[in-house]
Amino acid sequence: MAKILSNSIIMKKILIIGAGYVASALIKYLLDRATQYDWEVWVGDLNEQLAIEKIGNHPRAKSIPFNVKNDEQREQWISQCDVVVSLLPASMHHIPAETCLKFNKHLITASYVSDQLKAFETEATQKGLLFMGEMGLDPGIDHMVIMNLIDEIEAKGGAITSLRSFTGGLIAPESDTNPWKYKFTWAPRNVVHAGQGTAQYKKNGRLKYIPYNRLFQLYDEFEIEGYGKFEAYANRDSLSYMPKYSLENIPTFIRGTLRKKGFCDAWAQLVKLGLTDDSFPIIGSQQLTYNELIGSFLPDIGPTDKDTLIKRIGYFLNLPEDGQIMKKLAWLELFDNRSIDLVDATPAQILQDLLEEKWALQPEDKDLIVMSHLLEYTINDRTEKLTSSLLYEGQHAKDTAMGRLVGVPLAIMTKLLLTNQINLTGIKIPIYPQVYKPALKELEEYGVEFKDAVEPVETLIT
């Protein structure tokens, strides 16, 4: 039997761990309803000033200095709250999760469920606790919309034969001001690490395994009216979601990430050079310049002045020196004689530090979320294709589409849990009607409305 939080007069306390990129919309939603539901919202971050800025002077909010690796501090705050919302990196959620188990507290995250979290399934279930993962945008809204579409198709008697789902956290056309056509709207570390591992999916009845070193060279292209052309590369593991969606036997199943045209080919060169590698430190990196670093990745020994280095890179990558990819690399100042400020950093850390400067959102920049689900199904002896798409723009750098579409689902889930509308336990993701039906309905109030188009087709998607 699920552990249901009481509707007693005792004030409910919500602990949010992390006050970074996507915290604003989550915090605003909860504080806007704090009086109505008698909540107190605690926001903890290593940088307490960030938390202070996010809560303002709200009487039902509290900022706290919070280091998740500090056992005493972690236990002090988790033991006093009713539910924890963790905005930590996915690799760290197991730390507050263990403390939640110790003190019988629920946990909600927007991250993919890690193997470390899955290991808590039995204990969480036995204690009547819910650890809800993947309750953000992607993963999150994508799961909920797809499950709702599956319900509708199957209710009409349709049998699904193909599912392709793609999401991109991008930049709106009016704010698209650099040659990469990309800026950071969410955790930079996750962007730099994107795609690492082997992508696994199913296409036309065959399993596909694409290693990281080739992933960004193998992408699909499609165009969205008014927004231009996009590239889609496969996510790490699509196959594990087939049984979760009860689509184990369909011929095509792909989940992927969107980037604007030209991004993938250029990023593939950063992968080939080794700049996304986070597995080893470059000892003495603080004594190097970027052009010296790039030169160290080349198999030959030669000068690292800018003009010569461009020729060497062009030869190594088999790229024209005046081509678009080389222009993108040069715009990042990778070939320039500028110092690296990080001490003994990995290549990925050095790249991230540079990209955080070059891909920073400007105050008035608007970001863009693009999500598109393409489902084929047979019904009444014919095949139809349903395309369900969302285009959602942010307001500015402090009110982003990414922040809303990650933060608001987390907040809705918190409300559903604290108002006794959820009876799930264990490690879960939002593929259950009791979660996705009310969540999707409420998200419509924020303008999260998908446009659906159905057309007949004669053959499966290729």
C-alpha positions as CSV (number, residue, x, y, z in Angstrom):
1,M,0.0,0.0,0.0
2,A,1.4,3.4,-0.9
3,K,2.5,5.8,1.7
4,I,0.0,8.7,1.2
5,L,0.9,12.1,2.7
6,S,-1.8,13.3,5.1
7,N,-4.1,16.2,4.4
8,S,-3.6,17.4,7.9
9,I,-3.2,21.0,9.0
10,I,0.6,20.4,9.4
11,M,2.5,22.6,6.9
12,K,4.1,20.5,4.2
13,K,7.8,21.2,3.5
14,I,9.3,20.8,0.1
15,L,13.1,20.7,-0.3
16,I,14.5,21.7,-3.7
17,I,18.2,20.7,-4.2
18,G,19.8,23.0,-6.8
19,A,19.0,26.5,-7.8
20,G,20.5,26.5,-11.3
21,Y,19.2,26.7,-14.9
22,V,15.8,25.2,-14.6
23,A,14.9,26.0,-10.9
24,S,13.0,29.3,-11.5
25,A,9.8,27.9,-13.0
26,L,9.7,25.1,-10.4
27,I,10.1,27.5,-7.5
28,K,7.6,30.0,-8.8
29,Y,4.9,27.4,-9.4
30,L,5.3,26.1,-5.8
31,L,5.5,29.5,-4.2
32,D,2.4,30.7,-6.1
33,R,0.4,27.9,-4.5
34,A,2.2,27.8,-1.2
35,T,-0.5,29.6,0.8
36,Q,-3.4,27.7,-0.9
37,Y,-1.8,24.3,0.0
38,D,0.0,25.4,3.1
39,W,3.5,24.6,1.8
40,E,6.9,25.9,2.8
41,V,9.6,25.7,0.1
42,W,13.2,25.3,0.9
43,V,15.8,25.9,-1.8
44,G,19.3,24.7,-1.2
45,D,22.4,25.2,-3.3
46,L,26.2,25.3,-2.8
47,N,25.9,28.9,-3.9
48,E,23.3,30.2,-1.4
49,Q,23.1,33.5,-3.2
50,L,21.6,31.7,-6.2
51,A,18.9,30.3,-3.9
52,I,18.2,33.7,-2.4
53,E,17.8,35.2,-5.8
54,K,15.3,32.5,-6.8
55,I,13.0,32.9,-3.8
56,G,13.0,36.6,-3.5
57,N,11.3,37.7,-0.2
58,H,8.5,35.2,-0.3
59,P,7.3,34.6,3.3
60,R,6.9,30.8,2.6
61,A,10.4,30.3,1.2
62,K,13.7,29.7,2.8
63,S,17.2,29.6,1.2
64,I,19.8,27.3,2.7
65,P,23.4,26.6,2.0
66,F,23.4,23.0,0.9
67,N,26.2,20.6,0.0
68,V,24.7,17.3,-0.9
69,K,28.0,15.5,0.0
70,N,27.9,17.0,3.5
71,D,26.2,14.1,5.5
72,E,25.2,16.2,8.5
73,Q,23.7,19.0,6.4
74,R,21.9,16.6,4.0
75,E,20.3,14.6,6.8
76,Q,19.4,17.8,8.7
77,W,17.2,19.2,5.9
78,I,15.9,16.0,4.3
79,S,14.8,14.6,7.7
80,Q,12.5,17.7,8.2
81,C,10.9,17.9,4.8
82,D,8.0,15.9,3.2
83,V,9.3,15.6,-0.4
84,V,12.7,16.2,-2.1
85,V,13.0,17.6,-5.6
86,S,16.5,17.0,-6.8
87,L,17.9,19.1,-9.6
88,L,21.4,17.6,-9.2
89,P,23.2,15.9,-12.1
90,A,21.8,12.4,-12.8
91,S,24.9,10.8,-11.4
92,M,24.3,12.3,-8.0
93,H,20.6,11.6,-7.3
94,H,21.5,8.4,-5.4
95,I,23.0,10.5,-2.6
96,P,19.8,12.3,-1.5
97,A,17.9,9.1,-2.4
98,E,19.7,7.1,0.3
99,T,18.9,9.8,2.8
100,C,15.3,9.8,1.6
101,L,15.1,6.1,2.3
102,K,16.6,6.6,5.8
103,F,14.0,9.2,6.7
104,N,11.0,7.9,4.6
105,K,10.8,10.8,2.2
106,H,9.6,10.9,-1.4
107,L,12.0,12.0,-4.2
108,I,11.3,13.6,-7.6
109,T,13.8,14.3,-10.4
110,A,13.9,15.2,-14.0
111,S,16.8,13.0,-14.9
112,Y,17.0,9.6,-16.5
113,V,16.7,6.9,-13.9
114,S,20.3,5.6,-13.2
115,D,21.2,2.1,-12.3
116,Q,22.1,3.4,-8.8
117,L,18.5,4.6,-8.3
118,K,17.0,1.4,-9.8
119,A,18.9,-0.5,-7.0
120,F,16.6,1.2,-4.5
121,E,13.4,-0.2,-6.0
122,T,12.7,-2.9,-3.4
123,E,13.4,-0.8,-0.4
124,A,11.4,2.2,-1.7
125,T,8.5,-0.1,-2.4
126,Q,8.6,-1.7,0.9
127,K,8.6,1.6,2.7
128,G,5.7,3.0,0.5
129,L,7.9,5.7,-1.0
130,L,7.8,7.0,-4.5
131,F,11.0,8.0,-6.3
132,M,9.7,9.6,-9.5
133,G,12.3,10.1,-12.2
134,E,12.2,11.5,-15.7
135,M,9.6,14.1,-14.8
136,G,10.9,16.9,-16.9
137,L,10.9,17.8,-20.6
138,D,12.8,15.0,-22.3
139,P,12.6,12.7,-20.5
140,G,9.2,13.6,-19.1
141,I,6.7,15.5,-21.3
142,D,7.8,13.2,-24.1
143,H,6.8,10.1,-22.1
144,M,3.5,11.6,-21.1
145,V,2.5,12.7,-24.6
146,I,3.5,9.4,-26.2
147,M,1.5,7.4,-23.7
148,N,-1.5,9.6,-24.2
149,L,-1.2,9.2,-28.0
150,I,-0.9,5.4,-27.6
151,D,-4.1,5.4,-25.5
152,E,-5.9,7.3,-28.2
153,I,-4.7,5.2,-31.1
154,E,-5.4,1.9,-29.4
155,A,-8.8,3.1,-28.3
156,K,-9.7,3.5,-32.0
157,G,-8.5,-0.1,-32.7
158,G,-5.1,0.9,-34.2
159,A,-1.9,-1.2,-33.9
160,I,1.3,0.9,-33.7
161,T,4.1,-0.2,-36.1
162,S,6.6,2.7,-35.8
163,L,7.4,5.4,-33.2
164,R,10.0,8.1,-33.6
165,S,10.3,10.8,-31.0
166,F,12.7,13.8,-31.2
167,T,13.3,16.8,-28.9
168,G,15.6,19.8,-29.0
169,G,16.4,22.5,-26.6
170,L,17.4,25.2,-29.1
171,I,17.5,28.9,-29.7
172,A,14.7,30.9,-31.3
173,P,15.3,32.3,-34.8
174,E,15.5,35.9,-33.6
175,S,18.2,35.0,-31.1
176,D,20.2,32.7,-33.4
177,T,23.4,34.9,-33.6
178,N,26.3,32.5,-33.8
179,P,27.5,30.1,-36.5
180,W,26.7,27.0,-34.4
181,K,23.0,28.1,-34.1
182,Y,23.1,26.9,-30.5
183,K,23.3,28.4,-27.0
184,F,23.1,26.9,-23.6
185,T,19.6,26.7,-22.1
186,W,20.3,23.8,-19.7
187,A,23.2,22.1,-17.9
188,P,26.3,22.7,-20.1
189,R,27.9,19.5,-18.8
190,N,25.0,17.4,-20.1
191,V,25.4,19.0,-23.5
192,V,29.1,18.3,-23.7
193,H,28.5,14.7,-22.6
194,A,25.5,14.2,-24.9
195,G,25.5,10.9,-26.9
196,Q,28.4,9.3,-25.1
197,G,28.0,5.5,-25.0
198,T,26.4,3.5,-27.8
199,A,23.1,4.6,-29.3
200,Q,20.7,1.6,-29.4
201,Y,17.4,1.6,-31.4
202,K,15.3,-0.4,-33.8
203,K,14.6,0.5,-37.4
204,N,12.6,-1.4,-39.9
205,G,12.8,-4.6,-37.8
206,R,16.5,-4.5,-37.2
207,L,18.4,-3.5,-34.1
208,K,20.9,-0.7,-34.6
209,Y,24.0,0.0,-32.4
210,I,25.8,3.3,-33.2
211,P,29.1,4.0,-31.2
212,Y,29.7,7.5,-30.0
213,N,32.6,8.1,-32.4
214,R,30.1,7.8,-35.3
215,L,26.9,9.1,-33.7
216,F,27.0,12.7,-34.9
217,Q,27.8,11.6,-38.5
218,L,24.6,9.5,-38.7
219,Y,21.6,11.7,-38.3
220,D,18.2,12.2,-39.9
221,E,17.0,15.5,-41.4
222,F,13.6,17.1,-41.5
223,E,12.1,20.5,-41.8
224,I,9.5,22.4,-39.7
225,E,7.6,25.1,-41.4
226,G,8.7,28.6,-40.1
227,Y,11.7,27.2,-38.2
228,G,13.9,25.7,-40.9
229,K,15.8,22.4,-41.1
230,F,16.8,20.2,-38.2
231,E,19.1,17.3,-37.6
232,A,18.2,14.4,-35.3
233,Y,20.6,12.0,-33.8
234,A,19.7,8.9,-31.7
235,N,19.7,9.0,-27.9
236,R,21.8,6.5,-26.0
237,D,19.2,3.8,-25.3
238,S,15.8,3.7,-27.1
239,L,15.4,0.0,-26.7
240,S,14.8,0.0,-22.9
241,Y,11.7,2.1,-23.5
242,M,9.9,-0.3,-25.8
243,P,8.6,-2.5,-22.9
244,K,7.8,0.6,-20.9
245,Y,5.5,1.8,-23.6
246,S,4.2,-1.8,-24.2
247,L,5.6,-1.6,-27.8
248,E,8.1,-4.5,-27.6
249,N,7.4,-5.9,-31.0
250,I,7.1,-2.9,-33.3
251,P,9.5,-2.7,-36.2
252,T,10.8,0.9,-35.6
253,F,11.4,2.6,-32.3
254,I,13.8,5.6,-32.1
255,R,14.2,8.4,-29.5
256,G,16.5,11.2,-30.5
257,T,17.8,14.7,-30.0
258,L,17.3,17.7,-32.4
259,R,19.9,20.3,-33.4
260,K,19.8,22.9,-36.1
261,K,21.3,22.1,-39.5
262,G,25.0,22.1,-39.5
263,F,25.5,21.3,-35.8
264,C,26.1,17.6,-35.9
265,D,28.9,17.5,-38.6
266,A,30.8,20.2,-36.6
267,W,30.3,18.5,-33.2
268,A,31.5,15.3,-34.8
269,Q,34.9,17.0,-35.3
270,L,35.2,17.9,-31.6
271,V,34.5,14.3,-30.8
272,K,37.1,13.1,-33.3
273,L,39.7,15.5,-31.9
274,G,39.1,14.2,-28.4
275,L,37.8,17.4,-26.9
276,T,34.6,15.8,-25.4
277,D,36.7,13.2,-23.4
278,D,36.2,13.5,-19.7
279,S,38.1,10.4,-18.7
280,F,41.6,11.9,-17.9
281,P,43.1,15.2,-16.7
282,I,45.5,17.2,-18.7
283,I,48.2,17.8,-16.1
284,G,49.3,21.4,-16.2
285,S,46.3,22.5,-18.4
286,Q,46.5,26.0,-16.8
287,Q,49.9,26.5,-18.4
288,L,48.6,25.8,-21.9
289,T,46.9,27.9,-24.5
290,Y,44.0,26.6,-26.6
291,N,46.1,26.4,-29.8
292,E,48.7,24.4,-27.9
293,L,46.0,22.1,-26.5
294,I,44.6,21.5,-30.0
295,G,48.1,20.8,-31.3
296,S,48.6,18.2,-28.7
297,F,45.6,16.2,-30.0
298,L,47.1,15.9,-33.5
299,P,49.3,12.9,-34.4
300,D,52.0,15.0,-36.0
301,I,54.3,17.6,-34.4
302,G,54.2,21.1,-35.8
303,P,53.8,24.8,-35.2
304,T,50.7,26.0,-33.4
305,D,50.4,29.5,-34.7
306,K,46.8,30.1,-35.9
307,D,47.3,29.9,-39.6
308,T,49.5,26.8,-39.5
309,L,47.3,25.1,-37.0
310,I,44.2,25.6,-39.2
311,K,46.1,23.9,-42.1
312,R,47.1,21.0,-39.9
313,I,43.6,20.6,-38.5
314,G,42.1,20.8,-42.0
315,Y,44.4,18.1,-43.2
316,F,43.8,15.8,-40.1
317,L,40.0,16.2,-40.3
318,N,39.9,16.2,-44.1
319,L,38.1,19.5,-44.1
320,P,38.5,22.6,-46.4
321,E,40.1,25.4,-44.5
322,D,37.5,27.9,-45.6
323,G,34.5,25.5,-45.1
324,Q,31.6,26.0,-42.7
325,I,32.9,23.5,-40.1
326,M,36.3,25.1,-39.9
327,K,34.6,28.5,-39.5
328,K,32.6,27.1,-36.6
329,L,35.8,25.7,-34.9
330,A,37.7,29.0,-35.5
331,W,34.8,31.0,-34.1
332,L,35.2,29.1,-30.8
333,E,38.8,30.5,-30.7
334,L,40.2,27.0,-30.4
335,F,43.1,27.9,-32.7
336,D,43.9,31.2,-30.8
337,N,46.7,31.9,-28.5
338,R,44.5,32.4,-25.4
339,S,45.2,30.9,-22.0
340,I,43.3,28.0,-20.4
341,D,42.3,29.0,-16.9
342,L,41.4,25.6,-15.5
343,V,43.9,23.6,-13.4
344,D,44.6,20.0,-14.4
345,A,41.2,19.8,-16.2
346,T,39.9,17.1,-18.5
347,P,39.4,18.0,-22.2
348,A,35.6,18.0,-21.7
349,Q,35.9,20.4,-18.8
350,I,38.1,22.7,-20.9
351,L,35.7,22.6,-23.8
352,Q,32.7,23.2,-21.5
353,D,34.4,26.2,-19.9
354,L,35.0,27.8,-23.4
355,L,31.5,27.0,-24.6
356,E,29.9,28.5,-21.5
357,E,31.4,31.8,-22.6
358,K,30.8,31.4,-26.4
359,W,27.3,29.9,-26.1
360,A,26.0,32.0,-23.3
361,L,22.4,33.3,-23.4
362,Q,22.2,37.1,-23.6
363,P,19.6,38.8,-21.4
364,E,17.0,39.2,-24.1
365,D,17.6,35.9,-25.9
366,K,14.7,33.6,-26.4
367,D,15.1,29.8,-26.5
368,L,13.0,27.3,-28.4
369,I,11.8,23.9,-27.5
370,V,11.0,21.6,-30.5
371,M,9.4,18.2,-29.8
372,S,7.9,16.0,-32.5
373,H,6.5,12.5,-32.2
374,L,5.8,10.5,-35.4
375,L,3.7,7.3,-35.0
376,E,2.6,4.9,-37.7
377,Y,-0.2,2.5,-37.1
378,T,-2.5,0.2,-38.9
379,I,-6.2,0.6,-38.6
380,N,-9.0,-0.8,-40.8
381,D,-6.6,-2.3,-43.3
382,R,-4.7,0.9,-43.9
383,T,-1.6,2.6,-42.5
384,E,-1.7,6.1,-41.1
385,K,1.0,8.4,-39.8
386,L,0.3,10.7,-36.8
387,T,2.7,13.7,-36.3
388,S,2.3,15.4,-33.0
389,S,4.5,18.5,-32.6
390,L,5.3,21.2,-30.1
391,L,7.1,24.5,-30.7
392,Y,7.5,26.5,-27.5
393,E,9.5,29.8,-27.1
394,G,10.9,31.3,-23.9
395,Q,10.5,34.9,-22.9
396,H,14.1,35.8,-22.2
397,A,17.2,34.4,-20.5
398,K,15.6,34.4,-17.0
399,D,12.3,32.9,-18.2
400,T,13.3,30.2,-20.7
401,A,11.2,27.6,-22.4
402,M,13.6,24.9,-21.1
403,G,13.2,26.2,-17.5
404,R,9.4,26.1,-17.8
405,L,9.1,22.7,-19.5
406,V,11.5,21.0,-17.0
407,G,10.5,22.9,-13.9
408,V,6.7,22.9,-14.3
409,P,6.3,19.1,-14.7
410,L,8.4,18.7,-11.6
411,A,6.2,21.1,-9.7
412,I,3.0,19.5,-10.9
413,M,4.2,16.1,-9.8
414,T,5.1,17.6,-6.4
415,K,1.5,18.9,-6.1
416,L,-0.1,15.7,-7.2
417,L,2.0,13.8,-4.6
418,L,1.3,16.2,-1.7
419,T,-2.4,16.4,-2.5
420,N,-2.8,12.6,-2.4
421,Q,-3.6,12.1,-6.1
422,I,-0.8,9.5,-6.6
423,N,-0.7,6.0,-5.2
424,L,2.5,4.7,-6.9
425,T,5.5,3.4,-5.0
426,G,9.0,2.4,-5.9
427,I,11.1,3.8,-8.8
428,K,8.8,5.1,-11.5
429,I,8.7,7.3,-14.6
430,P,5.5,9.2,-15.7
431,I,4.0,6.5,-17.9
432,Y,0.9,6.0,-15.7
433,P,-2.5,7.6,-16.4
434,Q,-2.8,9.0,-12.9
435,V,0.3,11.1,-13.6
436,Y,0.2,12.0,-17.3
437,K,-3.5,12.8,-17.7
438,P,-3.7,15.5,-15.0
439,A,-0.1,16.7,-15.8
440,L,-0.8,17.2,-19.5
441,K,-4.1,18.9,-18.8
442,E,-2.4,21.4,-16.5
443,L,0.5,21.9,-18.9
444,E,-2.0,23.2,-21.5
445,E,-2.5,26.2,-19.2
446,Y,1.1,27.0,-19.9
447,G,0.6,26.9,-23.6
448,V,2.0,23.3,-23.9
449,E,-0.3,22.3,-26.7
450,F,0.7,19.8,-29.4
451,K,-0.5,20.1,-33.0
452,D,-1.5,16.8,-34.5
453,A,-1.7,15.9,-38.1
454,V,-2.8,12.5,-39.6
455,E,-2.1,11.4,-43.1
456,P,-2.4,8.1,-44.9
457,V,0.8,6.3,-45.9
458,E,1.5,3.2,-47.9
459,T,4.9,2.1,-46.5
460,L,6.7,2.2,-43.2
461,I,8.9,5.2,-42.3
462,T,12.5,4.6,-43.6
